[in-house]
């Protein structure tokens, strides 16, 4: 995949000389650049590893749409 240039340039997984450290450094760098330019910056982290064990999926989708306005691609993550 690397030789065929099929991976996004910022993908850290499954690439030589890339790791979670390089991914974190990139995120921190982007946040600092935004703040330096006077922009607002926020980082939201979601741990969904056990989120669906006790939640009714249909209710979750409905609440995300109606209460939080989440739709399209972001809604498909859930």
mmCIF file of the N, C-alpha and C atoms, coordinates in Angstrom:
data_MODEL
# 
_entry.id   MODEL 
# 
loop_
_atom_site.group_PDB 
_atom_site.id 
_atom_site.type_symbol 
_atom_site.label_atom_id 
_atom_site.label_alt_id 
_atom_site.label_comp_id 
_atom_site.label_asym_id 
_atom_site.label_entity_id 
_atom_site.label_seq_id 
_atom_site.pdbx_PDB_ins_code 
_atom_site.Cartn_x 
_atom_site.Cartn_y 
_atom_site.Cartn_z 
_atom_site.occupancy 
_atom_site.B_iso_or_equiv 
_atom_site.pdbx_formal_charge 
_atom_site.auth_seq_id 
_atom_site.auth_comp_id 
_atom_site.auth_asym_id 
_atom_site.auth_atom_id 
_atom_site.pdbx_PDB_model_num 
ATOM 1   N N  . UNK A 1 1  ? 0.820   -1.189 0.000  1.00 0.00 ? 1  UNK A N  1 
ATOM 2   C CA . UNK A 1 1  ? 0.000   0.000  0.000  1.00 0.00 ? 1  UNK A CA 1 
ATOM 3   C C  . UNK A 1 1  ? 0.864   1.253  0.000  1.00 0.00 ? 1  UNK A C  1 
ATOM 4   N N  . UNK A 1 2  ? 1.978   1.190  0.709  1.00 0.00 ? 2  UNK A N  1 
ATOM 5   C CA . UNK A 1 2  ? 2.869   2.352  0.750  1.00 0.00 ? 2  UNK A CA 1 
ATOM 6   C C  . UNK A 1 2  ? 3.491   2.611  -0.626 1.00 0.00 ? 2  UNK A C  1 
ATOM 7   N N  . UNK A 1 3  ? 3.978   1.559  -1.254 1.00 0.00 ? 3  UNK A N  1 
ATOM 8   C CA . UNK A 1 3  ? 4.634   1.743  -2.554 1.00 0.00 ? 3  UNK A CA 1 
ATOM 9   C C  . UNK A 1 3  ? 3.657   2.209  -3.630 1.00 0.00 ? 3  UNK A C  1 
ATOM 10  N N  . UNK A 1 4  ? 2.379   1.857  -3.494 1.00 0.00 ? 4  UNK A N  1 
ATOM 11  C CA . UNK A 1 4  ? 1.369   2.294  -4.457 1.00 0.00 ? 4  UNK A CA 1 
ATOM 12  C C  . UNK A 1 4  ? 0.758   3.635  -4.060 1.00 0.00 ? 4  UNK A C  1 
ATOM 13  N N  . UNK A 1 5  ? 1.248   4.208  -2.941 1.00 0.00 ? 5  UNK A N  1 
ATOM 14  C CA . UNK A 1 5  ? 0.774   5.505  -2.460 1.00 0.00 ? 5  UNK A CA 1 
ATOM 15  C C  . UNK A 1 5  ? -0.738  5.516  -2.201 1.00 0.00 ? 5  UNK A C  1 
ATOM 16  N N  . UNK A 1 6  ? -1.232  4.441  -1.575 1.00 0.00 ? 6  UNK A N  1 
ATOM 17  C CA . UNK A 1 6  ? -2.664  4.312  -1.303 1.00 0.00 ? 6  UNK A CA 1 
ATOM 18  C C  . UNK A 1 6  ? -3.062  4.804  0.079  1.00 0.00 ? 6  UNK A C  1 
ATOM 19  N N  . UNK A 1 7  ? -2.088  5.059  0.934  1.00 0.00 ? 7  UNK A N  1 
ATOM 20  C CA . UNK A 1 7  ? -2.392  5.510  2.286  1.00 0.00 ? 7  UNK A CA 1 
ATOM 21  C C  . UNK A 1 7  ? -2.428  7.037  2.341  1.00 0.00 ? 7  UNK A C  1 
ATOM 22  N N  . UNK A 1 8  ? -3.350  7.592  3.117  1.00 0.00 ? 8  UNK A N  1 
ATOM 23  C CA . UNK A 1 8  ? -3.344  9.046  3.306  1.00 0.00 ? 8  UNK A CA 1 
ATOM 24  C C  . UNK A 1 8  ? -2.020  9.495  3.920  1.00 0.00 ? 8  UNK A C  1 
ATOM 25  N N  . UNK A 1 9  ? -1.581  10.678 3.582  1.00 0.00 ? 9  UNK A N  1 
ATOM 26  C CA . UNK A 1 9  ? -0.270  11.150 4.049  1.00 0.00 ? 9  UNK A CA 1 
ATOM 27  C C  . UNK A 1 9  ? -0.182  11.226 5.566  1.00 0.00 ? 9  UNK A C  1 
ATOM 28  N N  . UNK A 1 10 ? -1.301  11.428 6.238  1.00 0.00 ? 10 UNK A N  1 
ATOM 29  C CA . UNK A 1 10 ? -1.273  11.558 7.691  1.00 0.00 ? 10 UNK A CA 1 
ATOM 30  C C  . UNK A 1 10 ? -1.599  10.251 8.419  1.00 0.00 ? 10 UNK A C  1 
ATOM 31  N N  . UNK A 1 11 ? -1.756  9.159  7.696  1.00 0.00 ? 11 UNK A N  1 
ATOM 32  C CA . UNK A 1 11 ? -2.017  7.875  8.345  1.00 0.00 ? 11 UNK A CA 1 
ATOM 33  C C  . UNK A 1 11 ? -0.773  7.426  9.077  1.00 0.00 ? 11 UNK A C  1 
ATOM 34  N N  . UNK A 1 12 ? -0.920  7.086  10.351 1.00 0.00 ? 12 UNK A N  1 
ATOM 35  C CA . UNK A 1 12 ? 0.230   6.657  11.137 1.00 0.00 ? 12 UNK A CA 1 
ATOM 36  C C  . UNK A 1 12 ? 0.301   5.154  11.281 1.00 0.00 ? 12 UNK A C  1 
ATOM 37  N N  . UNK A 1 13 ? -0.826  4.484  11.283 1.00 0.00 ? 13 UNK A N  1 
ATOM 38  C CA . UNK A 1 13 ? -0.836  3.037  11.458 1.00 0.00 ? 13 UNK A CA 1 
ATOM 39  C C  . UNK A 1 13 ? -0.359  2.309  10.217 1.00 0.00 ? 13 UNK A C  1 
ATOM 40  N N  . UNK A 1 14 ? 0.342   1.200  10.424 1.00 0.00 ? 14 UNK A N  1 
ATOM 41  C CA . UNK A 1 14 ? 0.797   0.321  9.351  1.00 0.00 ? 14 UNK A CA 1 
ATOM 42  C C  . UNK A 1 14 ? 1.786   0.993  8.397  1.00 0.00 ? 14 UNK A C  1 
ATOM 43  N N  . UNK A 1 15 ? 2.538   1.949  8.918  1.00 0.00 ? 15 UNK A N  1 
ATOM 44  C CA . UNK A 1 15 ? 3.524   2.632  8.085  1.00 0.00 ? 15 UNK A CA 1 
ATOM 45  C C  . UNK A 1 15 ? 4.850   2.665  8.824  1.00 0.00 ? 15 UNK A C  1 
ATOM 46  N N  . UNK A 1 16 ? 5.940   2.444  8.106  1.00 0.00 ? 16 UNK A N  1 
ATOM 47  C CA . UNK A 1 16 ? 7.251   2.550  8.753  1.00 0.00 ? 16 UNK A CA 1 
ATOM 48  C C  . UNK A 1 16 ? 7.529   3.989  9.167  1.00 0.00 ? 16 UNK A C  1 
ATOM 49  N N  . UNK A 1 17 ? 8.184   4.150  10.295 1.00 0.00 ? 17 UNK A N  1 
ATOM 50  C CA . UNK A 1 17 ? 8.579   5.454  10.837 1.00 0.00 ? 17 UNK A CA 1 
ATOM 51  C C  . UNK A 1 17 ? 7.384   6.314  11.247 1.00 0.00 ? 17 UNK A C  1 
ATOM 52  N N  . UNK A 1 18 ? 6.240   5.710  11.437 1.00 0.00 ? 18 UNK A N  1 
ATOM 53  C CA . UNK A 1 18 ? 5.059   6.415  11.931 1.00 0.00 ? 18 UNK A CA 1 
ATOM 54  C C  . UNK A 1 18 ? 4.525   5.645  13.137 1.00 0.00 ? 18 UNK A C  1 
ATOM 55  N N  . UNK A 1 19 ? 3.964   6.373  14.073 1.00 0.00 ? 19 UNK A N  1 
ATOM 56  C CA . UNK A 1 19 ? 3.453   5.733  15.277 1.00 0.00 ? 19 UNK A CA 1 
ATOM 57  C C  . UNK A 1 19 ? 2.370   6.603  15.883 1.00 0.00 ? 19 UNK A C  1 
ATOM 58  N N  . UNK A 1 20 ? 1.859   6.177  17.023 1.00 0.00 ? 20 UNK A N  1 
ATOM 59  C CA . UNK A 1 20 ? 0.897   7.025  17.726 1.00 0.00 ? 20 UNK A CA 1 
ATOM 60  C C  . UNK A 1 20 ? 1.554   8.326  18.150 1.00 0.00 ? 20 UNK A C  1 
ATOM 61  N N  . UNK A 1 21 ? 2.855   8.271  18.402 1.00 0.00 ? 21 UNK A N  1 
ATOM 62  C CA . UNK A 1 21 ? 3.579   9.494  18.784 1.00 0.00 ? 21 UNK A CA 1 
ATOM 63  C C  . UNK A 1 21 ? 3.562   10.518 17.652 1.00 0.00 ? 21 UNK A C  1 
ATOM 64  N N  . UNK A 1 22 ? 3.812   10.077 16.419 1.00 0.00 ? 22 UNK A N  1 
ATOM 65  C CA . UNK A 1 22 ? 3.782   11.029 15.309 1.00 0.00 ? 22 UNK A CA 1 
ATOM 66  C C  . UNK A 1 22 ? 2.374   11.558 15.076 1.00 0.00 ? 22 UNK A C  1 
ATOM 67  N N  . UNK A 1 23 ? 1.359   10.725 15.293 1.00 0.00 ? 23 UNK A N  1 
ATOM 68  C CA . UNK A 1 23 ? -0.024  11.181 15.134 1.00 0.00 ? 23 UNK A CA 1 
ATOM 69  C C  . UNK A 1 23 ? -0.364  12.235 16.189 1.00 0.00 ? 23 UNK A C  1 
ATOM 70  N N  . UNK A 1 24 ? 0.034   11.993 17.423 1.00 0.00 ? 24 UNK A N  1 
ATOM 71  C CA . UNK A 1 24 ? -0.228  12.951 18.508 1.00 0.00 ? 24 UNK A CA 1 
ATOM 72  C C  . UNK A 1 24 ? 0.518   14.259 18.263 1.00 0.00 ? 24 UNK A C  1 
ATOM 73  N N  . UNK A 1 25 ? 1.767   14.165 17.837 1.00 0.00 ? 25 UNK A N  1 
ATOM 74  C CA . UNK A 1 25 ? 2.538   15.369 17.552 1.00 0.00 ? 25 UNK A CA 1 
ATOM 75  C C  . UNK A 1 25 ? 1.889   16.199 16.444 1.00 0.00 ? 25 UNK A C  1 
ATOM 76  N N  . UNK A 1 26 ? 1.344   15.532 15.439 1.00 0.00 ? 26 UNK A N  1 
ATOM 77  C CA . UNK A 1 26 ? 0.666   16.256 14.366 1.00 0.00 ? 26 UNK A CA 1 
ATOM 78  C C  . UNK A 1 26 ? -0.573  16.982 14.892 1.00 0.00 ? 26 UNK A C  1 
ATOM 79  N N  . UNK A 1 27 ? -1.366  16.306 15.713 1.00 0.00 ? 27 UNK A N  1 
ATOM 80  C CA . UNK A 1 27 ? -2.578  16.917 16.269 1.00 0.00 ? 27 UNK A CA 1 
ATOM 81  C C  . UNK A 1 27 ? -2.211  18.127 17.137 1.00 0.00 ? 27 UNK A C  1 
ATOM 82  N N  . UNK A 1 28 ? -1.228  17.961 17.995 1.00 0.00 ? 28 UNK A N  1 
ATOM 83  C CA . UNK A 1 28 ? -0.792  19.066 18.860 1.00 0.00 ? 28 UNK A CA 1 
ATOM 84  C C  . UNK A 1 28 ? -0.288  20.236 18.018 1.00 0.00 ? 28 UNK A C  1 
ATOM 85  N N  . UNK A 1 29 ? 0.473   19.929 16.983 1.00 0.00 ? 29 UNK A N  1 
ATOM 86  C CA . UNK A 1 29 ? 0.983   20.976 16.105 1.00 0.00 ? 29 UNK A CA 1 
ATOM 87  C C  . UNK A 1 29 ? -0.156  21.749 15.446 1.00 0.00 ? 29 UNK A C  1 
ATOM 88  N N  . UNK A 1 30 ? -1.162  21.038 14.940 1.00 0.00 ? 30 UNK A N  1 
ATOM 89  C CA . UNK A 1 30 ? -2.298  21.700 14.297 1.00 0.00 ? 30 UNK A CA 1 
ATOM 90  C C  . UNK A 1 30 ? -3.067  22.574 15.290 1.00 0.00 ? 30 UNK A C  1 
ATOM 91  N N  . UNK A 1 31 ? -3.242  22.095 16.522 1.00 0.00 ? 31 UNK A N  1 
ATOM 92  C CA . UNK A 1 31 ? -3.925  22.889 17.549 1.00 0.00 ? 31 UNK A CA 1 
ATOM 93  C C  . UNK A 1 31 ? -3.130  24.158 17.867 1.00 0.00 ? 31 UNK A C  1 
ATOM 94  N N  . UNK A 1 32 ? -1.820  24.028 18.020 1.00 0.00 ? 32 UNK A N  1 
ATOM 95  C CA . UNK A 1 32 ? -0.990  25.184 18.344 1.00 0.00 ? 32 UNK A CA 1 
ATOM 96  C C  . UNK A 1 32 ? -0.968  26.202 17.204 1.00 0.00 ? 32 UNK A C  1 
ATOM 97  N N  . UNK A 1 33 ? -0.924  25.740 15.973 1.00 0.00 ? 33 UNK A N  1 
ATOM 98  C CA . UNK A 1 33 ? -0.955  26.651 14.824 1.00 0.00 ? 33 UNK A CA 1 
ATOM 99  C C  . UNK A 1 33 ? -2.278  27.422 14.805 1.00 0.00 ? 33 UNK A C  1 
ATOM 100 N N  . UNK A 1 34 ? -3.378  26.719 15.049 1.00 0.00 ? 34 UNK A N  1 
ATOM 101 C CA . UNK A 1 34 ? -4.690  27.376 15.065 1.00 0.00 ? 34 UNK A CA 1 
ATOM 102 C C  . UNK A 1 34 ? -4.736  28.459 16.139 1.00 0.00 ? 34 UNK A C  1 
ATOM 103 N N  . UNK A 1 35 ? -4.252  28.144 17.329 1.00 0.00 ? 35 UNK A N  1 
ATOM 104 C CA . UNK A 1 35 ? -4.254  29.117 18.425 1.00 0.00 ? 35 UNK A CA 1 
ATOM 105 C C  . UNK A 1 35 ? -3.327  30.289 18.097 1.00 0.00 ? 35 UNK A C  1 
ATOM 106 N N  . UNK A 1 36 ? -2.169  30.002 17.508 1.00 0.00 ? 36 UNK A N  1 
ATOM 107 C CA . UNK A 1 36 ? -1.242  31.069 17.122 1.00 0.00 ? 36 UNK A CA 1 
ATOM 108 C C  . UNK A 1 36 ? -1.875  32.051 16.138 1.00 0.00 ? 36 UNK A C  1 
ATOM 109 N N  . UNK A 1 37 ? -2.740  31.549 15.267 1.00 0.00 ? 37 UNK A N  1 
ATOM 110 C CA . UNK A 1 37 ? -3.422  32.407 14.305 1.00 0.00 ? 37 UNK A CA 1 
ATOM 111 C C  . UNK A 1 37 ? -4.672  33.070 14.887 1.00 0.00 ? 37 UNK A C  1 
ATOM 112 N N  . UNK A 1 38 ? -4.931  32.823 16.169 1.00 0.00 ? 38 UNK A N  1 
ATOM 113 C CA . UNK A 1 38 ? -6.079  33.434 16.824 1.00 0.00 ? 38 UNK A CA 1 
ATOM 114 C C  . UNK A 1 38 ? -7.384  32.700 16.593 1.00 0.00 ? 38 UNK A C  1 
ATOM 115 N N  . UNK A 1 39 ? -7.311  31.510 16.028 1.00 0.00 ? 39 UNK A N  1 
ATOM 116 C CA . UNK A 1 39 ? -8.507  30.710 15.804 1.00 0.00 ? 39 UNK A CA 1 
ATOM 117 C C  . UNK A 1 39 ? -8.881  29.965 17.083 1.00 0.00 ? 39 UNK A C  1 
ATOM 118 N N  . UNK A 1 40 ? -10.092 29.483 17.115 1.00 0.00 ? 40 UNK A N  1 
ATOM 119 C CA . UNK A 1 40 ? -10.518 28.621 18.202 1.00 0.00 ? 40 UNK A CA 1 
ATOM 120 C C  . UNK A 1 40 ? -10.129 27.196 17.845 1.00 0.00 ? 40 UNK A C  1 
ATOM 121 N N  . UNK A 1 41 ? -9.706  26.440 18.823 1.00 0.00 ? 41 UNK A N  1 
ATOM 122 C CA . UNK A 1 41 ? -9.319  25.053 18.579 1.00 0.00 ? 41 UNK A CA 1 
ATOM 123 C C  . UNK A 1 41 ? -9.896  24.190 19.689 1.00 0.00 ? 41 UNK A C  1 
ATOM 124 N N  . UNK A 1 42 ? -10.402 23.045 19.298 1.00 0.00 ? 42 UNK A N  1 
ATOM 125 C CA . UNK A 1 42 ? -10.916 22.099 20.276 1.00 0.00 ? 42 UNK A CA 1 
ATOM 126 C C  . UNK A 1 42 ? -10.545 20.693 19.847 1.00 0.00 ? 42 UNK A C  1 
ATOM 127 N N  . UNK A 1 43 ? -10.393 19.839 20.804 1.00 0.00 ? 43 UNK A N  1 
ATOM 128 C CA . UNK A 1 43 ? -10.084 18.437 20.539 1.00 0.00 ? 43 UNK A CA 1 
ATOM 129 C C  . UNK A 1 43 ? -11.107 17.606 21.292 1.00 0.00 ? 43 UNK A C  1 
ATOM 130 N N  . UNK A 1 44 ? -11.827 16.791 20.571 1.00 0.00 ? 44 UNK A N  1 
ATOM 131 C CA . UNK A 1 44 ? -12.827 15.919 21.182 1.00 0.00 ? 44 UNK A CA 1 
ATOM 132 C C  . UNK A 1 44 ? -12.395 14.483 20.959 1.00 0.00 ? 44 UNK A C  1 
ATOM 133 N N  . UNK A 1 45 ? -12.292 13.737 22.026 1.00 0.00 ? 45 UNK A N  1 
ATOM 134 C CA . UNK A 1 45 ? -11.887 12.340 21.951 1.00 0.00 ? 45 UNK A CA 1 
ATOM 135 C C  . UNK A 1 45 ? -13.050 11.463 22.400 1.00 0.00 ? 45 UNK A C  1 
ATOM 136 N N  . UNK A 1 46 ? -13.323 10.425 21.638 1.00 0.00 ? 46 UNK A N  1 
ATOM 137 C CA . UNK A 1 46 ? -14.406 9.509  21.966 1.00 0.00 ? 46 UNK A CA 1 
ATOM 138 C C  . UNK A 1 46 ? -13.848 8.106  22.147 1.00 0.00 ? 46 UNK A C  1 
ATOM 139 N N  . UNK A 1 47 ? -14.207 7.460  23.220 1.00 0.00 ? 47 UNK A N  1 
ATOM 140 C CA . UNK A 1 47 ? -13.860 6.057  23.421 1.00 0.00 ? 47 UNK A CA 1 
ATOM 141 C C  . UNK A 1 47 ? -15.151 5.269  23.281 1.00 0.00 ? 47 UNK A C  1 
ATOM 142 N N  . UNK A 1 48 ? -15.344 4.665  22.132 1.00 0.00 ? 48 UNK A N  1 
ATOM 143 C CA . UNK A 1 48 ? -16.585 3.948  21.852 1.00 0.00 ? 48 UNK A CA 1 
ATOM 144 C C  . UNK A 1 48 ? -16.426 2.440  22.006 1.00 0.00 ? 48 UNK A C  1 
ATOM 145 N N  . UNK A 1 49 ? -15.366 2.003  22.657 1.00 0.00 ? 49 UNK A N  1 
ATOM 146 C CA . UNK A 1 49 ? -15.076 0.578  22.724 1.00 0.00 ? 49 UNK A CA 1 
ATOM 147 C C  . UNK A 1 49 ? -16.185 -0.236 23.394 1.00 0.00 ? 49 UNK A C  1 
ATOM 148 N N  . UNK A 1 50 ? -16.868 0.301  24.375 1.00 0.00 ? 50 UNK A N  1 
ATOM 149 C CA . UNK A 1 50 ? -17.948 -0.438 25.037 1.00 0.00 ? 50 UNK A CA 1 
ATOM 150 C C  . UNK A 1 50 ? -19.244 0.360  25.029 1.00 0.00 ? 50 UNK A C  1 
ATOM 151 N N  . UNK A 1 51 ? -19.336 1.344  24.180 1.00 0.00 ? 51 UNK A N  1 
ATOM 152 C CA . UNK A 1 51 ? -20.483 2.244  24.189 1.00 0.00 ? 51 UNK A CA 1 
ATOM 153 C C  . UNK A 1 51 ? -21.787 1.559  23.809 1.00 0.00 ? 51 UNK A C  1 
ATOM 154 N N  . UNK A 1 52 ? -21.723 0.478  23.062 1.00 0.00 ? 52 UNK A N  1 
ATOM 155 C CA . UNK A 1 52 ? -22.942 -0.122 22.545 1.00 0.00 ? 52 UNK A CA 1 
ATOM 156 C C  . UNK A 1 52 ? -23.390 -1.352 23.326 1.00 0.00 ? 52 UNK A C  1 
ATOM 157 N N  . UNK A 1 53 ? -22.703 -1.679 24.397 1.00 0.00 ? 53 UNK A N  1 
ATOM 158 C CA . UNK A 1 53 ? -23.049 -2.869 25.161 1.00 0.00 ? 53 UNK A CA 1 
ATOM 159 C C  . UNK A 1 53 ? -24.405 -2.767 25.845 1.00 0.00 ? 53 UNK A C  1 
ATOM 160 N N  . UNK A 1 54 ? -24.767 -1.591 26.316 1.00 0.00 ? 54 UNK A N  1 
ATOM 161 C CA . UNK A 1 54 ? -26.002 -1.454 27.087 1.00 0.00 ? 54 UNK A CA 1 
ATOM 162 C C  . UNK A 1 54 ? -26.977 -0.441 26.497 1.00 0.00 ? 54 UNK A C  1 
ATOM 163 N N  . UNK A 1 55 ? -26.667 0.125  25.348 1.00 0.00 ? 55 UNK A N  1 
ATOM 164 C CA . UNK A 1 55 ? -27.505 1.176  24.770 1.00 0.00 ? 55 UNK A CA 1 
ATOM 165 C C  . UNK A 1 55 ? -28.269 0.619  23.570 1.00 0.00 ? 55 UNK A C  1 
ATOM 166 N N  . UNK A 1 56 ? -29.558 0.911  23.510 1.00 0.00 ? 56 UNK A N  1 
ATOM 167 C CA . UNK A 1 56 ? -30.357 0.523  22.350 1.00 0.00 ? 56 UNK A CA 1 
ATOM 168 C C  . UNK A 1 56 ? -29.909 1.357  21.155 1.00 0.00 ? 56 UNK A C  1 
ATOM 169 N N  . UNK A 1 57 ? -29.476 0.704  20.096 1.00 0.00 ? 57 UNK A N  1 
ATOM 170 C CA . UNK A 1 57 ? -28.892 1.381  18.943 1.00 0.00 ? 57 UNK A CA 1 
ATOM 171 C C  . UNK A 1 57 ? -29.874 2.355  18.278 1.00 0.00 ? 57 UNK A C  1 
ATOM 172 N N  . UNK A 1 58 ? -31.118 1.948  18.115 1.00 0.00 ? 58 UNK A N  1 
ATOM 173 C CA . UNK A 1 58 ? -32.108 2.820  17.468 1.00 0.00 ? 58 UNK A CA 1 
ATOM 174 C C  . UNK A 1 58 ? -32.358 4.086  18.278 1.00 0.00 ? 58 UNK A C  1 
ATOM 175 N N  . UNK A 1 59 ? -32.423 3.943  19.596 1.00 0.00 ? 59 UNK A N  1 
ATOM 176 C CA . UNK A 1 59 ? -32.628 5.115  20.458 1.00 0.00 ? 59 UNK A CA 1 
ATOM 177 C C  . UNK A 1 59 ? -31.416 6.041  20.386 1.00 0.00 ? 59 UNK A C  1 
ATOM 178 N N  . UNK A 1 60 ? -30.219 5.467  20.398 1.00 0.00 ? 60 UNK A N  1 
ATOM 179 C CA . UNK A 1 60 ? -28.999 6.267  20.306 1.00 0.00 ? 60 UNK A CA 1 
ATOM 180 C C  . UNK A 1 60 ? -28.979 7.088  19.019 1.00 0.00 ? 60 UNK A C  1 
ATOM 181 N N  . UNK A 1 61 ? -29.268 6.448  17.891 1.00 0.00 ? 61 UNK A N  1 
ATOM 182 C CA . UNK A 1 61 ? -29.259 7.141  16.602 1.00 0.00 ? 61 UNK A CA 1 
ATOM 183 C C  . UNK A 1 61 ? -30.286 8.265  16.595 1.00 0.00 ? 61 UNK A C  1 
ATOM 184 N N  . UNK A 1 62 ? -31.477 7.981  17.089 1.00 0.00 ? 62 UNK A N  1 
ATOM 185 C CA . UNK A 1 62 ? -32.532 9.002  17.122 1.00 0.00 ? 62 UNK A CA 1 
ATOM 186 C C  . UNK A 1 62 ? -32.129 10.192 17.993 1.00 0.00 ? 62 UNK A C  1 
ATOM 187 N N  . UNK A 1 63 ? -31.566 9.918  19.169 1.00 0.00 ? 63 UNK A N  1 
ATOM 188 C CA . UNK A 1 63 ? -31.148 11.006 20.068 1.00 0.00 ? 63 UNK A CA 1 
ATOM 189 C C  . UNK A 1 63 ? -30.009 11.830 19.474 1.00 0.00 ? 63 UNK A C  1 
ATOM 190 N N  . UNK A 1 64 ? -29.064 11.167 18.832 1.00 0.00 ? 64 UNK A N  1 
ATOM 191 C CA . UNK A 1 64 ? -27.956 11.898 18.217 1.00 0.00 ? 64 UNK A CA 1 
ATOM 192 C C  . UNK A 1 64 ? -28.458 12.832 17.121 1.00 0.00 ? 64 UNK A C  1 
ATOM 193 N N  . UNK A 1 65 ? -29.463 12.389 16.377 1.00 0.00 ? 65 UNK A N  1 
ATOM 194 C CA . UNK A 1 65 ? -30.025 13.225 15.317 1.00 0.00 ? 65 UNK A CA 1 
ATOM 195 C C  . UNK A 1 65 ? -30.846 14.376 15.886 1.00 0.00 ? 65 UNK A C  1 
ATOM 196 N N  . UNK A 1 66 ? -31.777 14.062 16.791 1.00 0.00 ? 66 UNK A N  1 
ATOM 197 C CA . UNK A 1 66 ? -32.712 15.090 17.255 1.00 0.00 ? 66 UNK A CA 1 
ATOM 198 C C  . UNK A 1 66 ? -32.120 16.018 18.304 1.00 0.00 ? 66 UNK A C  1 
ATOM 199 N N  . UNK A 1 67 ? -31.349 15.484 19.234 1.00 0.00 ? 67 UNK A N  1 
ATOM 200 C CA . UNK A 1 67 ? -30.836 16.312 20.328 1.00 0.00 ? 67 UNK A CA 1 
ATOM 201 C C  . UNK A 1 67 ? -29.537 17.032 19.983 1.00 0.00 ? 67 UNK A C  1 
ATOM 202 N N  . UNK A 1 68 ? -28.717 16.412 19.131 1.00 0.00 ? 68 UNK A N  1 
ATOM 203 C CA . UNK A 1 68 ? -27.393 16.968 18.872 1.00 0.00 ? 68 UNK A CA 1 
ATOM 204 C C  . UNK A 1 68 ? -27.172 17.381 17.418 1.00 0.00 ? 68 UNK A C  1 
ATOM 205 N N  . UNK A 1 69 ? -28.124 17.092 16.543 1.00 0.00 ? 69 UNK A N  1 
ATOM 206 C CA . UNK A 1 69 ? -28.020 17.497 15.147 1.00 0.00 ? 69 UNK A CA 1 
ATOM 207 C C  . UNK A 1 69 ? -26.955 16.755 14.358 1.00 0.00 ? 69 UNK A C  1 
ATOM 208 N N  . UNK A 1 70 ? -26.574 15.586 14.834 1.00 0.00 ? 70 UNK A N  1 
ATOM 209 C CA . UNK A 1 70 ? -25.563 14.795 14.127 1.00 0.00 ? 70 UNK A CA 1 
ATOM 210 C C  . UNK A 1 70 ? -26.250 14.060 12.978 1.00 0.00 ? 70 UNK A C  1 
ATOM 211 N N  . UNK A 1 71 ? -25.652 14.133 11.802 1.00 0.00 ? 71 UNK A N  1 
ATOM 212 C CA . UNK A 1 71 ? -26.229 13.427 10.656 1.00 0.00 ? 71 UNK A CA 1 
ATOM 213 C C  . UNK A 1 71 ? -25.137 13.027 9.675  1.00 0.00 ? 71 UNK A C  1 
ATOM 214 N N  . UNK A 1 72 ? -25.549 12.462 8.579  1.00 0.00 ? 72 UNK A N  1 
ATOM 215 C CA . UNK A 1 72 ? -24.683 12.085 7.458  1.00 0.00 ? 72 UNK A CA 1 
ATOM 216 C C  . UNK A 1 72 ? -23.525 11.195 7.901  1.00 0.00 ? 72 UNK A C  1 
ATOM 217 N N  . UNK A 1 73 ? -22.334 11.569 7.531  1.00 0.00 ? 73 UNK A N  1 
ATOM 218 C CA . UNK A 1 73 ? -21.138 10.753 7.759  1.00 0.00 ? 73 UNK A CA 1 
ATOM 219 C C  . UNK A 1 73 ? -20.876 10.526 9.246  1.00 0.00 ? 73 UNK A C  1 
ATOM 220 N N  . UNK A 1 74 ? -20.999 11.568 10.034 1.00 0.00 ? 74 UNK A N  1 
ATOM 221 C CA . UNK A 1 74 ? -20.739 11.439 11.478 1.00 0.00 ? 74 UNK A CA 1 
ATOM 222 C C  . UNK A 1 74 ? -21.705 10.449 12.117 1.00 0.00 ? 74 UNK A C  1 
ATOM 223 N N  . UNK A 1 75 ? -22.953 10.436 11.666 1.00 0.00 ? 75 UNK A N  1 
ATOM 224 C CA . UNK A 1 75 ? -23.939 9.515  12.231 1.00 0.00 ? 75 UNK A CA 1 
ATOM 225 C C  . UNK A 1 75 ? -23.601 8.071  11.870 1.00 0.00 ? 75 UNK A C  1 
ATOM 226 N N  . UNK A 1 76 ? -23.017 7.851  10.722 1.00 0.00 ? 76 UNK A N  1 
ATOM 227 C CA . UNK A 1 76 ? -22.631 6.493  10.298 1.00 0.00 ? 76 UNK A CA 1 
ATOM 228 C C  . UNK A 1 76 ? -21.550 5.903  11.192 1.00 0.00 ? 76 UNK A C  1 
ATOM 229 N N  . UNK A 1 77 ? -20.729 6.759  11.827 1.00 0.00 ? 77 UNK A N  1 
ATOM 230 C CA . UNK A 1 77 ? -19.716 6.245  12.756 1.00 0.00 ? 77 UNK A CA 1 
ATOM 231 C C  . UNK A 1 77 ? -20.365 5.459  13.875 1.00 0.00 ? 77 UNK A C  1 
ATOM 232 N N  . UNK A 1 78 ? -21.537 5.905  14.296 1.00 0.00 ? 78 UNK A N  1 
ATOM 233 C CA . UNK A 1 78 ? -22.225 5.260  15.394 1.00 0.00 ? 78 UNK A CA 1 
ATOM 234 C C  . UNK A 1 78 ? -23.022 4.067  14.935 1.00 0.00 ? 78 UNK A C  1 
# 
